[in-house]
Every structure is written in structure tokens, then in C-alpha cells.
């Protein structure tokens, strides 16, 4: 039995870009967007996602497809498939929707869902955030969240490999 206020199932949060664009119209208040690979979820990821969600009423997370991760990070990545990464992200309370995208950047996804706020971690600047110009042109905001020291997927992978 499902009761009011019960968390949505993670699988219901995973959407196509087109479905996310339709869902976006049901969001009251500011829609926040962030994106990344999210290969091995760590405390730094959780901090950025939690703080991103606090910037608006709902958070959409764009996740790089397996093919785009290979192009961007090399043949040994990703560690987890896009389906695995998407379901883990969708299971987080802070995340309202997850969209896997095939391109190397989320530019098209930002165009389609038209977020009010775009957020990235502190290894970016507003000038280097893909889609920031689209958001600010519509009167939206760009937010850079300082990174949590000592947490990165690459360093975790290196540590595991010894």
C-alpha cells in the first residue's frame, strides 16, 4: 500500500529527456540541474547533490551514458553501467529525476528541460559549466558548490587497484 508522502520508487525517477521536459512542467518553484558521471558514489557527490537540491524545489541529475564516459575518461571507465549509476542516484532523497544522456556534454538536456538553476562542483567555474549561458539567458542562476577535500572517483579507483 502506498501512502501520501511515501518516497517515490527509484525506477519512477529515471526518465528520458523528453519525459523529464514534460515532468518539468509539474514542478512548482525552481528546477535545479546538475550532471556528471557518478561512477562510484562518494561523500563529495552526496554533498554536491544535497546542496544542489537546496537551491530549488526539485533536482534533475544528468548522467553520462557508458559510451560518453569511455570517450571522456578512457576505455576502463565507467566502473558501473549507466543503468546502475542512474538507479543509485534515483534512490537518493535529494534527487527528483535522473536522465542518462548520450552526448559528451549535457547541453541538449539543459536546452530540453530548461532548468532555473544549474549547479556543478567546485572544480568548475561559471564560465566552464556547459549550459550555464542558456540558464542565465532565461534569468536563471549558476551555482558552484565547493568540493569536499579528499574525495574523487579517480583516487578511489587508484586506491582499490593498489
C-alpha positions as CSV (number, residue, x, y, z in Angstrom):
1,X,0.0,0.0,0.0
2,X,1.3,3.5,-0.9
3,X,0.6,6.3,1.5
4,X,0.8,10.1,0.9
5,X,4.3,11.4,1.5
6,X,5.9,7.9,0.9
7,X,9.1,8.2,-1.1
8,X,8.8,7.6,-4.9
9,X,10.4,4.4,-6.1
10,X,13.8,5.0,-7.7
11,X,12.8,3.5,-11.0
12,X,10.0,6.1,-11.3
13,X,12.6,8.8,-11.2
14,X,14.6,7.6,-14.2
15,X,13.3,9.4,-17.3
16,X,14.1,10.2,-20.9
17,X,15.0,13.8,-21.7
18,X,11.5,14.2,-23.3
19,X,9.7,12.7,-20.2
20,X,11.8,15.0,-17.9
21,X,10.8,18.0,-20.0
22,X,7.1,17.1,-19.6
23,X,7.6,16.4,-15.9
24,X,9.3,19.7,-15.5
25,X,6.0,21.5,-16.1
26,X,4.6,19.9,-13.0
27,X,7.4,21.3,-10.8
28,X,6.3,24.2,-8.7
29,X,9.2,26.5,-8.0
30,X,12.8,26.5,-9.3
31,X,14.1,23.4,-11.1
32,X,17.7,22.7,-10.4
33,X,20.0,20.7,-12.7
34,X,23.4,19.1,-12.3
35,X,25.2,16.4,-14.2
36,X,28.2,14.1,-14.1
37,X,29.4,10.5,-14.4
38,X,28.8,9.5,-10.7
39,X,30.7,6.3,-11.3
40,X,31.4,5.4,-7.7
41,X,29.2,7.5,-5.4
42,X,31.2,9.1,-2.6
43,X,30.7,11.8,0.1
44,X,31.7,14.5,-2.3
45,X,28.9,13.5,-4.7
46,X,26.4,13.4,-1.9
47,X,27.4,16.9,-0.7
48,X,27.0,18.4,-4.1
49,X,23.7,16.7,-4.7
50,X,22.3,17.7,-1.3
51,X,23.4,21.3,-1.7
52,X,22.2,21.4,-5.3
53,X,18.7,20.3,-4.2
54,X,18.6,23.1,-1.6
55,X,18.8,25.6,-4.5
56,X,15.3,24.9,-5.6
57,X,12.1,22.9,-5.5
58,X,13.3,19.8,-7.5
59,X,16.6,18.4,-8.7
60,X,17.3,16.7,-12.1
61,X,20.6,14.9,-12.4
62,X,22.0,14.2,-15.9
63,X,24.2,11.1,-16.0
64,X,26.7,10.5,-18.8
65,X,26.0,7.3,-20.8
66,X,28.6,4.5,-20.8
67,X,29.7,5.4,-24.3
68,X,30.2,9.1,-23.4
69,X,32.2,8.1,-20.2
70,X,34.5,5.9,-22.3
71,X,35.1,8.8,-24.7
72,X,35.7,11.3,-21.8
73,X,37.6,9.1,-19.2
74,X,39.1,6.3,-21.2
75,X,38.4,2.6,-22.0
76,X,38.5,1.4,-18.4
77,X,35.6,3.6,-17.3
78,X,32.9,3.5,-16.3
79,X,33.1,1.0,-13.5
80,X,29.3,0.9,-13.1
81,X,26.9,0.9,-16.0
82,X,24.7,3.9,-16.7
83,X,21.6,1.9,-15.5
84,X,23.4,1.1,-12.2
85,X,24.5,4.7,-11.7
86,X,21.0,6.0,-12.5
87,X,19.2,3.7,-10.1
88,X,21.6,4.5,-7.3
89,X,21.2,8.3,-7.9
90,X,17.4,7.9,-8.1
91,X,17.4,6.2,-4.8
92,X,18.7,9.4,-3.1
93,X,16.1,11.6,-1.4
94,X,17.7,14.8,-2.8
95,X,17.2,13.6,-6.4
96,X,13.8,14.0,-8.1
97,X,14.7,12.9,-11.6
98,X,17.6,11.2,-13.4
99,X,18.2,11.4,-17.1
100,X,21.0,9.4,-18.9
101,X,22.4,11.4,-21.9
102,X,24.5,10.1,-24.8
103,X,26.3,13.2,-25.7
104,X,29.7,14.2,-24.2
105,X,28.1,17.3,-22.6
106,X,24.6,17.9,-21.2
107,X,24.0,20.9,-23.5
108,X,21.0,19.4,-25.3
109,X,19.5,18.2,-22.0
110,X,19.8,21.7,-20.5
111,X,18.0,23.0,-23.6
112,X,15.2,20.5,-23.3
113,X,14.5,20.7,-19.6
114,X,15.1,24.4,-19.2
115,X,16.3,24.5,-15.6
116,X,16.1,27.6,-13.4
117,X,19.4,26.8,-11.7
118,X,22.4,24.9,-12.8
119,X,24.9,23.5,-10.3
120,X,28.3,22.0,-10.5
121,X,31.1,21.1,-8.1
122,X,34.0,23.5,-7.3
123,X,36.3,22.1,-10.0
124,X,34.2,24.2,-12.4
125,X,33.7,27.9,-12.7
126,X,30.5,29.5,-14.1
127,X,32.3,30.1,-17.4
128,X,33.2,26.5,-17.8
129,X,29.8,25.0,-16.9
130,X,28.1,23.7,-20.1
131,X,24.6,25.2,-20.4
132,X,25.2,28.0,-17.9
133,X,24.7,30.5,-20.7
134,X,21.3,29.0,-21.5
135,X,20.2,29.2,-17.9
136,X,21.4,32.8,-17.3
137,X,19.9,34.0,-20.6
138,X,16.5,33.0,-19.2
139,X,17.2,34.8,-15.9
140,X,18.3,31.7,-14.0
141,X,21.3,31.2,-11.7
142,X,24.6,29.3,-11.8
143,X,25.9,27.9,-8.5
144,X,29.3,26.4,-7.9
145,X,29.5,24.2,-4.8
146,X,32.9,23.9,-3.1
147,X,34.3,20.4,-3.3
148,X,34.8,18.2,-0.2
149,X,38.5,17.5,0.1
150,X,39.8,14.0,-0.3
151,X,37.0,12.5,-2.3
152,X,37.2,11.7,-6.0
153,X,36.3,8.6,-8.0
154,X,39.7,8.5,-9.7
155,X,41.5,8.4,-6.4
156,X,39.1,5.7,-5.1
157,X,39.8,3.6,-8.2
158,X,43.5,4.1,-7.8
159,X,43.3,3.1,-4.1
160,X,41.3,-0.1,-5.0
161,X,43.9,-1.1,-7.6
162,X,46.7,-0.7,-5.1
